[in-house]
Amino acid sequence: MTIIPGVERLETQDFKANWSWRSNAYAWWVVAVLALALTLSLMDRMIIALMITPIQRDLGLSDTQISLVHGFAFTILYVFAGFPLGRIADKRNRKILAALSVCAWSAMTALCGAANNFVHLFLVRMGVGVGEAGLSPAAVSMISDYFPKEERARPLAFLTIGTTAGAGIALMIGGSIVQMIGNAGNVALPFIGEVHAWQAVFIFLGVGGLAFAALFLTVREPPRSDRVAIDTIPSVGEVAQLIGNRKSFFVPQFLGPALAVLVLIGFHSWMPTMLLRRFDWTMVEAGYVYGALIAIGGITGIIIAGSLGVVLNRKGWNKPELTVALWSTVGAIPFLVTAPMMSSGMVAILVAFPGVAFLTVPAALAPAILQGCTPNEMRGQVFAVHLFVLSLFGYAAGPLAVAFITDSVLRDPQSLHISLSAVAALALPLSTISIFLARRAA
C-alpha cells in the first residue's frame, strides 16, 4: 500500500517520542467512550426503523416518505457538514468537537419527539444529521494519535463496533420501549404533556444522550503524533489534489464500502417491517431477534476483521486489510440475496446472520486503510470524504432504494422481501468490483 512520502518515517519517530504520556489502558478507555458515543448515535439514527408502522399510522406517511425521513433527511446535511467539521478535527480540539456533537444530535433527537407532521420530522432529522457529522472525523483522528500505525486496525475496527452495536441495540431496546409504552396508549410526560409512544422514545433517547456527554470530561486530547512540518492546515484544494493524484485507489475505496453499507442499511431499515408485514411478528419479536442479529453478527465480523488485519499485517501479507474486505464482501452475497426470500421469518434471520457478519467488514476496515494512506493533517478531511460517499450511498440511498422498488416498481407493500433481495443482488457485486479495483491500485 502506498503511503505519502515521508509520512511513515515522521509517524514512527514522533509517536515514539510522545509515547511516554500514553497509557495503553487509558487509550482503550478513550476508544470505549468513543465507541459508546457511536452506539448512541446509531440508536438515535436507527430507532426509527422499528417505529415505521406507528409513525406511518400517526402521521399518514407512505413507505417512500418514511424512508426520506429515515435516511435522506438525516443524510442531506450530514454529508455536507462533515467537510467543515473534518477540517476542525484536523486543526482544533477533537475532544471538544466530539462532546459538542453528542449534545447537538441528542437535543435534535429529543425534538423529534415533538414532531406532528412530515415536514417537522424531516427538518429535525436533518438537525440530527448535522450533530452526528462531527463525531466520526474527531474519533478516528484521535485514535490514530493514541495507537501506532501497525496497531490501529484493531481499535479502529472496535470503534466501528459502536456503529453496528448501536443499530442492534436500538432495535432490541427500542422494541421493548415502544411495545411497553404502546400498550398503555399515549404517554403523559412531565413539562411536555401527552405524546405518542414513538415520540416518547425519541425524547428519552435525546435526554439520555445529553447525560452521556458528561463522559467526555474523562477524555484527554492527544498530541498529534505524526504531523508533517508545516504550520497551516491543508486547504480543500490540497486534499482534492491528494485524492486526484491517487484516484485509482481513493475512488473505488470510497465506493466499495459505501455500496456494502447501502445494502446493510437497507436491511436494517426494512427487515423488521418485513417481518411484521410478511410473518406477523410483533414489534418486540422483530426488535429482539433482528437486533441481536445485527449486534452479534456485526460485532463478530468486526472483531475478526480487525484482529485478522493486524495479524496479517505483522506476518507481512500484501495489502491485508483490503484482502480481508474483498473476500468478506464476496462471502456476503449468497446469504443476503436469499435471506429475505425464505418462507420462515426465523430461517430468514439465520440465513442473514453470516451475511451481516461478512458485510460489516469492508466498512470496519475502511478507516485503517484510509488512515494508512493519508498524512495526519489531512486525515479528518479525507475521512469526511469517505463519510460523504458512505452516507450518500448508504444512509440516504439504502432505505430509499428498498422503498422505491416496493412503492414504484412492485407497487405492493407485501413485496418488501423481494425489494430487499433485489437491492442486495444489484449492489453487492458492484461493491466487490470496487474493492477489487482499490486493492489492485493500492
Buried (B, 14 or more C-beta within 10 A) or exposed (E): BEBBEEBBEBBBEBBEEBEEEBEEEBBBBBBBBBBBBBBBBBBBBBBBBBBBBBBBEBBEBBBBBBBBBBBBBBBBBBBBBBBBBBBBBBBBEBBBBBBBBBBBBBBBBBBBBBBEEBEBBBBBBBBBBBBBBBBBBBBBBBBBBBBBBEBBBBBBBBBBBBBBBBBBBBBBBBBBBBBEBBEEEBBEBEEBEEBBBBBBBBBBBBBBBBEBBEBBEEBEBBEBBBBBEEEEBBEEEBBEEBBEEBEEBBBBBBBBBBBBBBBBBBBBBBBBBBBBBBBEBEBBBBBBBBBBBBBBBBBBBBBBBBBBBBEBBEEEBEBBBBBBBBBBBBBBBBBBBBBBEBEEBEEBBBBBBBBBBBBBBBBBBBBBBBBBBBBBBBBBBBBBBBBBBBBBBBBBBBBBBBBBBBBEEBEEEEBBBBBBBBBBBBBBBBBBBBBBBBBEBB
